[in-house]
Amino acid sequence: MTTTLITGANKGLGREAARRLLDAGHDVWVGARDAAAGREAADALGARFVELDVTDDASVVAAVGTIRAAGTGLDVLINNAGIIGPRVPVPQVRPDDLAQTYATNVLGLVRVTQAFVPLLEASDAPVVVNVSSGMGSMTITSDPNRVEFGVVSLGYPSSKAAVNMLTTQYAKAYPAFRINAADPGYTATDLNGHQGHQTVTEGTDAIVALAQLGPGGPTGTFTDRSGAVPW
């Protein structure tokens, strides 16, 4: 059985991805920094729960220990935890504003990935899915015909651009892994005040597809539910 860990999985895209992968036969660990919310989600879904704050070294190390002790191994890591960060007009942005966003979206991804690599290396088909965004695409955010063009912000878009670069570099560093970035698209979640036009199920299409790649699948790519996304 394929064992999958999803960070930030107590709600939104993470929870829906957990539900769908459980339906597909995966053994899913719901990772959440809020223990009560995480346990509720795991119990409701029929998944396992592990307390995991991607911004805290000790929490991540403890989560690795929990999964290792359970003996499930790990085949798929979905780096889903992410925040919008402070909503500050560009002229008023200060370094500390960016630091808050980067702590979760960028450094959290690195912290979790690095910590779980040893477990993933023991898998016959290790997979990493990094949940990115069209807001991290220079091509898309420069296109006046795209909704992303109208968003002028420093923290979140640049953090997701960093996620894309981390994805390509990790893919080169671990050629035996399948490591890809997923763009959920403009999906109605808490992250955007439920303004997105896609359902949460539609938003997880790319995540779920990438989580089920076999050893011969693509790596170092950026895709949404319709196919390749330009960098």
C-alpha positions, -999 to 999 in steps of 0.1 A, spaced: 0 0 0 12 35 -8 17 57 22 13 94 18 19 124 41 1 157 35 11 188 54 -15 213 62 -42 186 57 -68 195 82 -88 217 58 -90 229 22 -69 214 -5 -50 192 19 -80 176 34 -96 170 0 -64 155 -14 -63 132 17 -99 121 11 -93 114 -26 -61 95 -20 -77 74 7 -104 66 -18 -76 56 -42 -62 32 -17 -34 52 -1 -26 50 36 -27 88 44 -11 107 72 -29 140 79 -2 165 90 -14 196 109 0 220 134 -33 223 152 -36 190 169 -73 192 176 -82 201 140 -58 176 126 -72 147 147 -108 157 138 -99 156 101 -81 123 103 -108 107 123 -135 120 99 -116 107 69 -103 75 83 -67 86 80 -38 87 104 -28 119 122 7 134 129 12 168 146 34 188 122 43 225 122 65 230 91 80 261 107 94 243 137 125 220 136 115 200 167 80 194 154 92 181 120 118 158 137 91 145 160 68 139 130 95 119 113 99 98 145 61 92 147 59 79 112 90 59 114 78 43 147 44 34 131 63 13 106 42 25 76 72 39 57 66 68 34 61 68 -4 46 102 -11 52 136 5 27 164 -4 41 198 7 7 215 9 10 238 40 10 274 29 -1 309 39 -10 341 21 10 361 47 4 397 56 -18 416 32 3 447 29 4 471 -1 37 468 -20 50 503 -10 45 494 27 60 459 26 88 453 51 113 424 52 95 410 82 63 407 62 80 386 36 98 365 63 64 354 77 53 341 43 86 325 35 89 308 68 60 285 59 59 285 21 96 282 13 116 273 44 89 250 57 90 231 24 127 227 26 126 217 63 100 190 57 115 177 25 150 174 39 137 156 71 117 130 52 142 122 25 156 92 44 121 76 47 113 84 10 146 69 -1 135 35 14 104 36 -10 103 18 -43 86 47 -59 93 80 -39 72 110 -49 71 146 -38 44 170 -47 49 207 -40 17 227 -40 25 259 -59 3 284 -76 -2 302 -109 8 332 -89 44 318 -89 45 318 -127 63 348 -143 46 340 -175 11 339 -161 14 369 -138 27 389 -168 -3 381 -190 -30 407 -189 -56 381 -199 -50 361 -167 -67 368 -134 -33 365 -117 -21 396 -136 -44 418 -114 -28 407 -81 1 430 -71 19 415 -42 54 406 -31 52 379 -5 29 351 -18 38 352 -55 75 353 -49 73 325 -23 55 303 -49 81 312 -75 107 300 -50 87 267 -46 89 262 -84 127 266 -84 130 243 -53 110 217 -73 133 217 -103 164 217 -82 152 189 -59 142 169 -90 178 171 -103 193 163 -69 171 132 -64 167 116 -99 152 84 -84 123 105 -70 93 120 -90 93 156 -77 68 180 -93 49 212 -86 11 215 -88 -9 246 -95 -44 240 -80 -58 270 -99 -82 296 -85 -100 274 -60 -124 284 -33 -106 279 0 -100 298 33 -67 310 17 -87 334 -6 -119 339 14 -136 312 -8 -135 335 -38 -121 310 -62 -142 298 -91 -131 261 -88 -143 236 -63 -119 222 -38 -122 188 -57 -112 205 -90 -83 222 -72 -69 189 -61 -69 173 -95 -33 180 -103 -21 172 -67 -39 138 -67 -26 129 -102 10 138 -94 8 119 -61 0 87 -80 29 88 -105 49 57 -110 87 54 -113 86 62 -150 65 94 -146 77 129 -152 98 149 -127 107 185 -124 74 197 -139 48 223 -131 12 213 -140 -25 221 -133 -56 201 -139 -54 209 -177 -17 201 -182 16 219 -182 19 254 -166 45 279 -179 72 288 -155 
